[in-house]
Amino acid sequence: MTPEIALLLAQDGISTGAIYVLVALGIVLIFLVTRVIFVPFGDVVGYSALTVAALQLRQMPGTVWLVLTLAAIATVMEAYGLARRGEMHRVPKALLLYAVLPSIPAALVWLAAGRDLPMWVGIALTLAIVMPISPLLYRIAFRPLADASVLVLLIIAVAVHFAMSGLALLYFGPEGFRSEPITRALFELGPITISGQSILIVAGSVIFSLLLFLFFERTFTGKALRATAVNRIGARLVGILPSTTGATAFLLASALAGICGILIGPVTTLYYDSGFLIGLKAFVGAIIGGLVSYPAAAAGAIFVGLLESYAAFWDSALKEVFVFSALIPILIWQSFTSASGIEEEIEEEEREGEA
């Protein structure tokens, strides 16, 4: 391997890792607030990329029918639950949240499909129609069992992934698509050439990660999410509803997934099920942070991108094997560190009891 090749692989790895950063941050966000390992996160990334490509090809995106299907299911479930509890006065609000609001972007995309749209309009419509997907999934599959164990929630998440894959095959079809690049600029940096799209991916990852940090530090809603992540019972006692913070976390994660799909769509051909692998690789990065640390998850995602890039150089057929095999030493290391942490907590409790 020459230094030039090593630099090219590093560039590719950082660009790929930047996508994994946003996905990993979304996974950690949802897990901290709701204890859900959101397996379908990568699917939402794929739906975003396919939506952009369909609009650019002047076709009707399958996302329209996907969102309407989820909205109908969520509306029926919410109305039925309110009727059972005798809270019929809340039905109009439920119809607004679960039927009207998701239908607005679906209607806009339906009206825009088949027209020659400016790129920024297609991106805006894609974000608008993708953002309701995760909150609707939260209402349908996860909120009814919010107090279940992490294992049960994980099983539900896997089942939701398979259901979403089936719906995606129905609505998007088996064909793969690649969207038009946002920029075609090229930049010479010594012996390597960097595409403007790669720079945009890295810059987008940095910018949206910073915005997420500012959201948690500077806004009341962000602080409410942090409080729920630290102590769900305590947050509930001070008036923070876990159901509301859960829906907000899924909404933010859906926005991150939409941005990921828009950024990654021009650099690779995506199919209805391609997002699952993206989500799994980002999950490996999130595991490095123990699913509790945003900076560590971001660093882990960059590491996964670099590992995948260099592994593909040695044997492209085994690059996924290298990435997922990295989980073994990571989990072993975390098992030792978590065990020591638990022992320290036990010793502190014993000392307090003796005192």
C-alpha positions in Angstrom: 0.0 0.0 0.0 1.5 3.3 -1.1 1.0 6.6 0.9 -1.3 7.9 -1.9 -3.5 4.8 -1.6 -3.6 5.1 2.2 -4.7 8.8 1.9 -7.4 7.9 -0.6 -8.7 5.1 1.7 -8.6 7.5 4.7 -10.6 10.0 2.7 -13.2 7.4 1.8 -13.3 6.1 5.4 -13.8 9.5 6.9 -16.6 10.3 4.4 -18.4 7.0 5.2 -17.7 7.4 8.9 -19.3 10.9 8.8 -22.6 9.2 7.7 -22.2 6.6 10.5 -21.7 9.5 13.0 -25.2 10.9 12.4 -26.8 7.5 12.5 -24.9 6.5 15.7 -25.9 9.8 17.4 -29.6 9.1 16.5 -29.3 5.5 17.8 -27.8 6.7 21.1 -30.4 9.5 21.4 -33.3 7.1 21.1 -31.7 4.6 23.4 -31.0 7.0 26.2 -34.5 8.5 26.2 -36.6 5.4 25.5 -34.3 2.4 26.0 -35.1 1.3 22.5 -32.3 0.1 20.2 -34.0 1.4 17.1 -33.0 -1.2 14.5 -35.1 0.4 11.7 -33.0 3.6 11.9 -31.0 2.6 8.8 -34.3 1.8 7.0 -35.4 5.4 7.4 -32.0 6.5 6.0 -32.7 4.3 2.9 -36.2 5.7 2.5 -34.8 9.2 2.5 -32.3 8.5 -0.3 -35.0 6.7 -2.3 -37.4 9.6 -1.9 -34.9 12.1 -3.3 -34.0 9.9 -6.2 -37.7 9.3 -7.1 -38.4 13.0 -7.0 -35.4 13.7 -9.3 -36.7 11.0 -11.7 -40.1 12.6 -11.6 -41.7 9.5 -10.1 -44.1 9.1 -7.2 -42.0 8.1 -4.1 -43.2 5.1 -2.2 -42.7 7.1 1.0 -46.1 8.7 0.4 -48.0 5.5 0.8 -45.7 4.3 3.6 -46.4 7.4 5.7 -50.1 7.2 5.0 -50.2 3.6 6.0 -48.3 4.3 9.3 -50.5 7.4 9.9 -53.7 5.3 9.5 -52.5 2.6 11.9 -51.4 5.1 14.5 -54.6 7.1 14.3 -56.7 4.0 14.8 -54.6 2.9 17.7 -54.7 6.3 19.4 -58.5 6.7 18.9 -59.2 3.2 20.2 -57.0 3.8 23.3 -58.7 7.1 24.0 -62.2 5.6 23.6 -61.3 2.8 26.0 -60.2 5.3 28.6 -63.3 7.5 28.1 -61.3 10.4 26.8 -63.2 11.1 23.7 -62.6 14.9 24.0 -58.9 14.2 23.1 -59.8 12.5 19.8 -59.6 15.7 17.7 -56.1 16.4 18.9 -55.1 12.8 18.2 -56.5 13.2 14.6 -54.4 16.3 14.2 -51.2 14.7 15.4 -51.4 11.3 13.8 -53.6 11.9 10.7 -53.5 15.5 9.6 -49.9 16.5 10.2 -48.3 13.4 8.5 -50.7 13.7 5.6 -49.7 17.3 4.8 -46.1 16.4 3.6 -47.5 13.3 1.9 -50.0 15.5 0.0 -47.2 18.0 -1.0 -45.0 15.2 -2.3 -47.9 13.7 -4.2 -48.6 17.0 -5.8 -44.9 17.6 -6.6 -44.2 14.2 -8.0 -43.7 14.2 -11.8 -42.6 17.8 -11.9 -39.1 19.2 -12.6 -38.2 20.5 -9.1 -35.2 22.5 -8.0 -32.8 20.4 -5.9 -33.5 22.3 -2.7 -37.3 21.8 -3.1 -36.8 18.0 -3.4 -34.5 18.0 -0.3 -37.1 20.0 1.7 -39.9 17.7 0.6 -37.9 14.6 1.5 -37.1 15.8 5.0 -40.7 16.8 5.5 -42.1 13.4 4.5 -39.4 11.3 6.3 -39.6 13.0 9.6 -43.0 11.6 10.6 -41.9 8.0 10.0 -40.0 7.4 13.3 -42.6 9.1 15.6 -45.4 7.1 14.0 -43.4 3.9 14.5 -42.9 4.9 18.1 -46.6 5.3 18.6 -47.5 2.1 16.9 -44.8 -0.3 18.3 -42.9 1.2 21.2 -45.1 3.5 23.3 -47.6 0.8 24.3 -44.7 -1.2 25.8 -42.5 1.7 27.0 -42.0 0.1 30.4 -40.9 -3.3 29.0 -37.4 -4.6 29.4 -34.6 -3.6 26.9 -34.6 -7.1 25.5 -38.4 -7.0 24.8 -38.0 -3.6 23.1 -35.1 -5.0 21.0 -37.3 -7.9 19.8 -40.0 -5.5 18.9 -37.5 -3.3 17.0 -36.3 -6.3 15.0 -39.9 -7.2 14.2 -40.6 -3.6 13.1 -37.6 -3.7 10.8 -38.9 -6.8 9.0 -42.3 -5.2 8.7 -40.9 -2.0 7.4 -38.7 -3.9 4.9 -41.8 -5.7 3.6 -43.7 -2.4 3.2 -40.7 -0.8 1.5 -40.5 -3.7 -1.0 -44.1 -3.2 -1.7 -44.0 0.6 -2.1 -40.5 1.2 -3.5 -39.9 -2.0 -5.5 -36.7 -4.0 -5.8 -34.9 -1.5 -8.0 -31.9 0.5 -6.7 -31.5 4.2 -7.2 -28.8 6.9 -6.8 -29.7 10.5 -6.5 -28.0 13.4 -8.2 -25.0 14.9 -6.3 -25.6 18.2 -4.5 -22.3 19.5 -5.9 -19.9 18.2 -8.6 -17.0 20.3 -7.4 -13.5 18.7 -7.2 -10.6 19.9 -5.1 -6.9 19.0 -5.4 -5.2 18.4 -2.1 -1.7 17.2 -2.7 -1.7 13.8 -4.4 -5.4 13.2 -3.9 -8.6 14.6 -5.3 -11.5 15.3 -3.0 -15.0 15.6 -4.3 -17.2 18.4 -3.1 -19.9 15.8 -2.1 -17.4 14.1 0.3 -16.6 17.5 1.9 -20.3 18.2 2.1 -20.9 14.9 3.9 -18.2 15.6 6.5 -19.3 19.3 6.9 -22.9 18.2 7.3 -22.0 15.7 9.9 -20.0 18.3 11.9 -22.7 21.0 11.6 -25.6 18.8 12.6 -23.6 17.2 15.4 -22.9 20.7 16.7 -26.6 21.7 16.4 -27.6 18.6 18.3 -25.1 19.6 21.1 -26.5 23.1 21.2 -30.1 21.7 21.3 -29.3 19.7 24.4 -27.4 22.5 26.1 -29.4 25.6 25.2 -33.0 24.6 24.8 -35.7 23.6 27.3 -36.8 20.6 25.2 -33.2 19.4 25.0 -32.8 19.6 28.7 -36.1 17.7 29.2 -34.7 14.9 26.9 -31.5 14.9 29.0 -33.5 14.7 32.2 -35.5 11.7 30.9 -32.3 10.0 29.8 -30.7 10.5 33.3 -33.8 9.4 35.3 -37.2 8.6 33.8 -39.0 8.5 37.1 -37.5 11.7 38.3 -38.4 13.4 35.1 -41.9 12.2 35.4 -42.1 13.6 39.0 -41.2 17.1 37.8 -43.8 17.1 35.0 -41.8 15.8 32.0 -43.9 13.2 30.2 -41.7 10.3 28.9 -44.2 9.7 26.1 -43.6 13.3 24.9 -39.9 13.1 25.2 -39.9 9.7 23.5 -41.8 11.1 20.5 -39.4 14.1 20.4 -36.4 11.9 20.4 -37.8 9.8 17.5 -38.6 13.0 15.6 -35.0 14.3 16.0 -33.6 10.9 15.0 -35.9 10.8 12.0 -34.5 14.2 10.9 -31.0 12.9 11.3 -31.9 9.8 9.2 -33.4 12.1 6.5 -30.2 14.1 6.3 -28.1 11.0 6.2 -30.1 9.6 3.3 -29.8 12.9 1.3 -26.1 13.0 1.9 -25.4 9.4 1.1 -27.7 9.0 -1.9 -25.4 10.5 -4.5 -22.4 8.3 -3.5 -23.9 4.8 -3.5 -26.8 3.0 -5.1 -29.4 2.2 -2.4 -32.2 -0.4 -2.4 -35.2 -0.8 -0.2 -33.2 -2.8 2.3 -29.8 -1.2 2.0 -30.3 1.0 5.1 -30.3 -2.0 7.4 -26.6 -2.6 6.9 -25.8 1.1 7.3 -27.7 1.1 10.6 -25.8 -2.0 11.8 -22.4 -0.5 11.1 -23.3 2.7 12.9 -24.6 0.6 15.8 -21.1 -0.9 16.1 -19.8 2.7 16.5 -22.5 3.4 19.0 -21.5 0.3 21.0 -18.0 1.8 21.3 -19.5 4.6 23.3 -21.5 2.1 25.3 -24.8 3.6 24.0 -24.4 6.4 26.5 -21.7 8.7 25.2 -22.3 11.0 22.1 -18.6 11.9 21.6 -17.5 8.2 22.0 -20.2 7.1 19.6 -19.0 9.7 17.0 -15.4 8.6 17.4 -16.5 5.0 17.1 -18.4 5.7 13.9 -15.4 7.3 12.3 -13.3 4.3 13.4 -15.9 2.0 11.7 -15.7 4.0 8.5 -11.9 3.8 8.4 -11.9 0.1 9.3 -14.4 -0.6 6.5 -12.4 1.4 4.0 -9.0 -0.3 4.7 -10.6 -3.7 5.0 -12.2 -3.3 1.6 -8.8 -2.6 0.1 -7.5 -5.9 1.4 -10.6 -8.0 0.6 -13.8 -6.2 -0.3 -15.8 -9.4 0.2 -14.9 -9.6 3.8 -15.1 -5.9 4.8 -18.4 -6.5 6.7 -16.7 -9.4 8.5 -13.9 -7.1 9.7 -16.4 -4.5 10.9 -18.7 -6.8 12.8 -15.8 -8.8 14.2 -14.6 -5.6 15.9 -17.6 -6.0 18.2 -16.0 -8.9 20.0 -13.0 -7.1 21.5 -15.2 -4.0 22.1 -17.8 -6.0 24.1 -15.1 -7.9 26.0 -13.4 -4.6 27.0 -16.7 -3.0 28.0 -17.7 -6.1 30.0 -14.5 -5.6 32.1 -15.0 -1.8 32.5 -18.6 -2.1 33.4 -17.9 -4.9 35.9 -15.3 -2.7 37.6 -17.8 0.1 37.7 -20.4 -2.1 39.3 -18.0 -3.3 41.9 -17.1 0.3 42.8 -20.8 1.1 43.3 -21.3 -2.0 45.5 -18.2 -1.0 47.7 -19.5 2.5 48.1 -23.0 1.2 49.1 -21.3 -1.1 51.7 -19.3 1.8 53.1 -22.4 3.9 53.4 -24.2 1.1 55.1 -21.4 0.6 57.6 -21.3 4.4 58.3 
